[in-house]
Amino acid sequence: MADTPYDETAGAAPSPASRILTWLKTHGEQCVKDIAQALSLTPEAVRQQMAKLHAEGLVSDAPSPPRSGRGRPTQVWRLTGAGHARFRDSHAEMTVQIFDAVRASFGAEGLDKVMAARESSIRQQYHTAMRGVTSLKARVDRLVDIRRREGYMPEASRDGNGYFFVENHCPICAAAKSCLNFCRSELSIFQDVLGPDVEVTRTEHLLAGSRRCAYRIAPRVDGRPRQRSRKPSAHSR
């Protein structure tokens, strides 16, 4: 397939195959009928694209139990590891090599210092981007804008009195696997820049086996987090 890896900054109109890959990336496993309806394609067109994507190792199929409990299982499609790799990863191999070199030369303490400096710089950038933004909705919207520019494919939706914030892609996944401080600093930064009047909790974690990272952003009441309306997953951190 001639398409380049997904990049929201590229600007080119995506092909049907790229649209299907993106839909699977952001919505998880799907059947042909649901994909066709969501993307305004015919089921036959989706099947043709799936055959090509499957031949290239970008998607895999599996039967799903029928929703009614009767009838034949419905075939569903999901991204393979190669399919996930189609989405932008920010110089993953080079970043991991740098981490390994820093760790070898200066030890774990040296790597921690490098990560602390990075976190401080990013924290300041986010605070600058949040200037003049007051309401929680506006802050969450601004965070979505920031993370979209960085390639995380974020979404936010209302969840009771708070928000459910999702990142469908991790462009630094390889680096995060090499240095878990990436994930720890991410949660800390979100909490800091969204303000002391909210509580941020990670409810899904890519590195813990989920297909994405997700966060519950809840307003505080009298200094305490509001009762969550969404039950955290088993992968909460």
C-alpha positions as CSV (number, residue, x, y, z in Angstrom):
1,M,0.0,0.0,0.0
2,A,1.4,3.4,-1.0
3,D,0.0,5.4,1.9
4,T,2.4,6.9,4.3
5,P,2.1,6.4,8.1
6,Y,-0.8,8.4,9.6
7,D,0.2,12.0,10.3
8,E,-2.5,14.6,11.2
9,T,-0.1,17.4,10.0
10,A,0.3,15.9,6.5
11,G,-2.8,17.7,5.1
12,A,-3.4,15.2,2.2
13,A,-6.8,13.7,1.8
14,P,-6.7,10.2,3.3
15,S,-7.4,7.2,1.2
16,P,-10.2,4.7,2.0
17,A,-7.6,2.3,3.4
18,S,-6.1,5.0,5.6
19,R,-9.5,6.0,6.8
20,I,-10.3,2.4,7.8
21,L,-7.0,2.1,9.6
22,T,-7.7,5.3,11.5
23,W,-11.2,4.2,12.4
24,L,-9.9,0.9,13.8
25,K,-7.2,2.8,15.7
26,T,-9.7,5.1,17.4
27,H,-12.6,2.7,17.9
28,G,-11.0,-0.7,18.4
29,E,-12.3,-3.9,16.7
30,Q,-15.2,-3.3,14.2
31,C,-17.3,-5.4,11.8
32,V,-17.6,-4.5,8.1
33,K,-21.1,-3.2,8.5
34,D,-20.2,-0.7,11.2
35,I,-17.1,0.5,9.4
36,A,-19.1,1.0,6.2
37,Q,-21.8,2.9,8.0
38,A,-19.3,5.1,9.9
39,L,-17.2,6.0,6.9
40,S,-20.0,6.3,4.3
41,L,-18.6,3.4,2.3
42,T,-20.4,0.4,0.9
43,P,-19.9,-3.0,2.7
44,E,-18.4,-4.4,-0.5
45,A,-15.8,-1.5,-0.7
46,V,-14.8,-2.2,2.9
47,R,-14.4,-5.9,2.3
48,Q,-12.1,-5.2,-0.7
49,Q,-10.0,-2.8,1.5
50,M,-9.9,-5.3,4.3
51,A,-8.7,-8.0,2.0
52,K,-5.8,-5.8,0.9
53,L,-5.0,-4.7,4.4
54,H,-5.1,-8.3,5.6
55,A,-2.8,-9.4,2.9
56,E,-0.3,-6.7,4.0
57,G,-0.5,-7.8,7.6
58,L,-2.0,-4.5,8.8
59,V,-5.3,-6.0,10.1
60,S,-6.5,-9.4,11.5
61,D,-9.9,-10.9,11.7
62,A,-11.7,-12.9,14.3
63,P,-15.2,-14.1,15.0
64,S,-17.3,-12.2,17.6
65,P,-20.2,-13.8,19.4
66,P,-23.5,-12.6,18.0
67,R,-25.1,-9.8,20.1
68,S,-28.4,-11.6,20.4
69,G,-26.7,-14.9,21.4
70,R,-28.1,-16.5,18.3
71,G,-27.0,-17.0,14.7
72,R,-23.5,-17.1,13.2
73,P,-20.7,-15.1,14.8
74,T,-19.9,-11.8,13.2
75,Q,-16.4,-11.3,11.7
76,V,-14.6,-8.3,13.3
77,W,-11.4,-6.6,12.3
78,R,-8.6,-5.2,14.4
79,L,-5.2,-3.6,13.8
80,T,-2.1,-5.9,14.0
81,G,1.2,-4.7,15.5
82,A,2.2,-3.6,12.0
83,G,-1.1,-1.7,11.7
84,H,-0.5,0.2,14.9
85,A,3.0,0.9,13.6
86,R,1.5,2.8,10.6
87,F,0.8,5.6,12.9
88,R,3.5,8.1,13.6
89,D,6.1,7.3,16.2
90,S,8.4,10.2,17.1
91,H,11.9,8.8,16.2
92,A,11.3,5.8,18.4
93,E,14.5,3.9,17.7
94,M,16.8,6.9,18.0
95,T,15.1,7.9,21.3
96,V,15.5,4.5,22.8
97,Q,19.2,4.5,21.7
98,I,19.7,7.8,23.4
99,F,18.1,6.5,26.6
100,D,20.3,3.5,26.6
101,A,23.4,5.6,26.0
102,V,22.5,8.0,28.9
103,R,21.8,5.1,31.2
104,A,25.1,3.4,30.3
105,S,27.1,6.6,30.7
106,F,25.5,8.2,33.7
107,G,23.4,5.5,35.3
108,A,19.7,5.5,36.2
109,E,20.2,8.7,38.2
110,G,21.6,10.5,35.2
111,L,18.6,9.4,33.1
112,D,16.2,10.5,35.9
113,K,17.8,14.0,35.7
114,V,17.4,14.1,31.9
115,M,13.8,13.1,32.3
116,A,13.2,15.7,35.0
117,A,14.6,18.5,32.8
118,R,12.4,17.3,29.9
119,E,9.3,17.3,32.2
120,S,10.0,20.8,33.4
121,S,10.3,22.1,29.9
122,I,7.1,20.5,28.7
123,R,5.3,21.6,31.8
124,Q,6.2,25.2,31.1
125,Q,5.1,24.9,27.5
126,Y,1.7,23.6,28.5
127,H,1.3,26.3,31.1
128,T,2.1,28.9,28.5
129,A,-0.5,27.3,26.2
130,M,-3.1,27.4,29.0
131,R,-2.8,31.2,29.6
132,G,-6.1,33.0,29.6
133,V,-8.1,29.7,29.7
134,T,-10.4,29.5,32.7
135,S,-13.3,27.1,32.5
136,L,-12.7,23.3,32.8
137,K,-14.2,22.7,29.4
138,A,-11.8,25.3,27.8
139,R,-8.8,23.7,29.6
140,V,-9.7,20.2,28.4
141,D,-10.3,21.5,24.8
142,R,-6.9,23.2,24.9
143,L,-5.3,20.0,26.2
144,V,-6.9,18.2,23.2
145,D,-5.4,20.7,20.8
146,I,-2.0,20.4,22.3
147,R,-1.9,16.7,22.3
148,R,-3.4,16.5,18.8
149,R,-0.4,18.6,17.5
150,E,1.9,16.1,19.2
151,G,0.3,13.1,17.4
152,Y,-1.7,11.5,20.2
153,M,-5.0,11.4,18.4
154,P,-6.9,12.7,21.5
155,E,-10.6,13.0,22.1
156,A,-12.6,14.3,25.1
157,S,-16.2,13.8,26.0
158,R,-18.5,14.8,28.9
159,D,-18.5,12.3,31.7
160,G,-21.0,13.4,34.5
161,N,-19.6,16.6,35.9
162,G,-16.2,16.0,34.4
163,Y,-14.6,14.7,31.2
164,F,-13.3,11.5,29.8
165,F,-10.0,12.2,27.9
166,V,-8.7,9.6,25.5
167,E,-5.4,9.3,23.6
168,N,-5.9,6.8,20.8
169,H,-2.3,6.7,19.8
170,C,1.1,7.1,21.6
171,P,3.8,8.5,19.3
172,I,6.4,7.8,21.9
173,C,5.3,4.3,22.8
174,A,8.7,2.7,22.2
175,A,10.4,5.4,24.3
176,A,7.8,5.0,27.1
177,K,8.5,1.3,27.2
178,S,12.2,2.0,27.6
179,C,11.7,4.7,30.3
180,L,8.5,4.5,32.4
181,N,9.2,8.1,33.6
182,F,7.5,9.2,30.4
183,C,4.1,7.9,31.6
184,R,4.6,9.1,35.2
185,S,5.4,12.6,34.1
186,E,2.5,12.7,31.6
187,L,0.0,12.1,34.4
188,S,1.7,14.6,36.7
189,I,1.8,17.3,33.9
190,F,-1.9,16.8,33.1
191,Q,-2.8,17.2,36.8
192,D,-0.6,20.3,37.1
193,V,-1.7,22.2,34.0
194,L,-5.5,21.4,34.4
195,G,-5.4,23.0,37.8
196,P,-5.8,22.3,41.5
197,D,-9.6,22.3,41.2
198,V,-9.6,19.0,39.3
199,E,-8.5,15.4,39.9
200,V,-6.9,13.5,37.0
201,T,-7.0,9.7,37.1
202,R,-5.6,7.3,34.5
203,T,-8.3,4.7,33.8
204,E,-6.7,2.9,30.8
205,H,-3.0,2.4,30.1
206,L,-1.5,1.3,26.9
207,L,1.6,-0.1,28.6
208,A,-0.6,-2.2,30.9
209,G,-2.3,-3.9,28.0
210,S,-5.1,-1.5,27.0
211,R,-5.4,-0.4,23.4
212,R,-5.1,3.3,24.4
213,C,-4.5,5.6,27.4
214,A,-7.6,7.2,29.0
215,Y,-8.1,9.6,31.8
216,R,-11.0,10.7,34.0
217,I,-10.9,14.5,34.7
218,A,-13.2,15.3,37.6
219,P,-13.9,18.6,39.4
220,R,-13.0,18.8,43.1
221,V,-15.6,19.7,45.7
222,D,-14.4,21.1,49.0
223,G,-10.8,20.0,48.1
224,R,-11.8,16.4,47.4
225,P,-12.4,14.7,44.1
226,R,-16.0,14.2,43.1
227,Q,-17.3,10.6,43.1
228,R,-16.4,9.2,39.7
229,S,-19.3,8.3,37.4
230,R,-17.1,5.9,35.3
231,K,-15.6,2.9,37.0
232,P,-11.8,2.7,36.4
233,S,-10.6,-0.3,34.4
234,A,-8.3,-3.0,35.8
235,H,-5.4,-1.3,34.1
236,S,-5.7,1.9,36.2
237,R,-2.4,3.4,37.4
